[in-house]
Amino acid sequence: MAYRQLFLVSCLLAVVLLSILQEGTGASVGTRQVAGQEAQEGVEQKIFMQESDASNFLKRRGKRSPTSRDEINAENRQKLQADELRREYHEEQRNEFENFVEEQTDEQEERSREAIEQWRQWHYDGLYPSYLYNRHQI
């Protein structure tokens, strides 16, 4: 008998608890649905635009429509800036290479001049002036 009473009381408590929880979830679902609809309207407003705005946008900038003068000017400025940077870079590289070649040729001329001078000093017998002063003028 005690088990039956305990079972009935627990069933009654379960029914009351489920009804309370059902009302709570029903209220939360109702607010969620309303909030979801409001949020969905906000998202639709962000994604979709008015028909007149859309047609103006498509008329203004279609696939085959010409670019505006401002866009062309901006693109040309970017191209000119890129060309200027490229020109400066190549000019700097050319100057560095020219300086390197000039240093190499100067070193080579210095070495050959020293070698020629040493050869003249070694072969000079003292009787005649050096080769440079003994040339015949034409």
Secondary structure by P-SEA (a helix, b strand, c coil): caaaaaaaaaaaaaaaaaaaaaaaaaaaaaaaaaaaaaaaaaaaaaccccaaaaaaaaaaccccccccaaaaaaaaaaaaaaaaaaaaaaaaaaaaaaaaaaaaaaaaaaaaaaaaaaaaaaaccccccccccccccc
